[in-house]
Amino acid sequence: MRYYIPATISLLLNPLSLLSAQDFVVESTNIQFRKSGQNVMVGVSANYGPVAFNPPPVEIVSATNPPVPDSSGQFDFYAGLDYSGVSVGEGKPSATREFNLGTLPDGTYGINLTAFGGFAMQEETKSHAKLIINSSADDFSTWIAGFGIPQSQQDAADDADGDGTPNLVEYLFGADPNSLSSKVSLVPGVFSVSGFQLGTVTLPNLSTDATDVSMVVEYSRDLKQWSSSGIVKDPQAGVTRYIAPATSPVFFRVRATAL
């Protein structure tokens, strides 16, 4: 059986000009994997834009197939431009690819991405992200303690990284409570049915490991009266859309409760 870890590592590449590969930014530097016996999935992304012209698609590969760590626990991935059968100006200069790392024992691992750029692909830029496997972290208190956050900021209602999302909600959605770039995104929208524009909000799927927390999505028309009654869940790839029985504009909120 395969399980996705609550968050993925996303390595973004932003070159300064043409096809050079520079300035990696690691979005998630710590990932908690909380259950033993589950496969680890990571997503690696590279973006070669903006550029003076559109380069061909990006190809992301693992140093080994399937990916295996070296003797120091490092996984190596590579990104480059795929010119095969593509004329300049075609294709998209970005890509994301998921890799199954298999079942890993507890420990700290490295996720390394080397991107090649330049007309002869002679330039390279490297980035690194850290993957923490901790199969004993099966509840909120153990999970939050694994991020090195001061004890005074480990309560469920605290916002340790200052991104506006309480620690308990970050746990619920599998985000990193110690990283501003790993906050939970709520995407508003509308759903058209029978001439009506119903208000919607789209959220990431819940972490399968957060079994000690419950969640309720509520809507309001006036920010005073809130209700979850009549909300329809619309599961999609990696996210869930919640449709309110009320026309837009509608306000939404998420209530997380420790069990």
BELBEL-V926347 format. One record per pair of residues at least 6 apart in sequence whose C-alpha atoms are under 6 Angstrom apart, sorted by the first residue. I is the first residue (numbers start at 1). GAP is how many residues later the second one is. If there is no record, write none. Layout:
# BELBEL-V926347
i: (I/I)
gap: (GAP/GAP)
This chain:
# BELBEL-V926347
i: (2/3/3/4/6/6/7/7/8/8/9/9/9/10/10/10/11/11/11/12/12/12/12/12/13/13/13/14/14/15/15/17/18/18/19/19/20/20/21/21/22/24/27/29/29/30/30/31/31/32/32/33/33/34/34/34/34/35/36/38/39/39/40/40/40/41/41/42/42/43/43/44/44/45/45/46/46/47/48/48/54/55/55/56/56/56/56/56/56/57/57/57/57/57/58/58/58/58/58/58/59/59/59/59/60/60/61/61/62/63/63/67/69/73/74/74/75/75/75/76/77/77/78/78/78/79/80/80/106/106/107/108/108/109/109/110/110/110/111/111/112/112/113/113/114/114/115/115/116/116/117/137/153/156/156/157/158/158/159/159/161/161/161/161/163/167/170/172/172/172/173/173/174/175/176/186/186/187/187/188/188/189/189/190/190/190/190/191/191/197/197/198/198/198/199/199/199/199/200/200/200/201/201/202/202/203/203/204/205/205/205/212/213/213/213/214/214/215/215/216/216/217/217/218/218/218/218/218/219/219/219/219/220/220/220/221/230/231/231/232/232/233/233/234/234)
gap: (37/35/36/37/168/201/167/168/34/35/19/33/34/17/34/35/15/33/34/12/13/33/34/35/11/33/34/9/34/6/7/34/33/34/98/99/97/98/96/104/103/103/154/100/101/100/101/100/101/100/101/100/101/100/101/103/104/100/99/65/63/64/60/61/62/58/59/56/57/54/55/52/53/50/51/48/49/47/45/46/35/33/38/26/27/34/35/36/37/24/25/34/35/36/22/23/24/35/36/37/20/21/22/23/18/19/16/17/15/13/14/34/6/36/35/36/35/36/37/36/35/36/35/36/37/36/35/36/27/28/26/23/24/21/22/19/20/21/17/18/15/16/13/14/11/12/9/10/7/8/6/6/7/11/12/9/8/9/7/8/16/17/18/19/17/10/7/34/35/38/33/34/33/7/6/16/17/14/15/12/13/11/12/7/8/9/10/6/7/50/51/48/49/50/45/48/49/51/42/43/44/40/41/38/39/36/37/35/33/34/35/47/44/45/46/42/43/40/41/38/39/36/37/8/9/10/34/35/7/8/32/33/6/30/31/29/15/12/13/10/11/8/9/6/7)
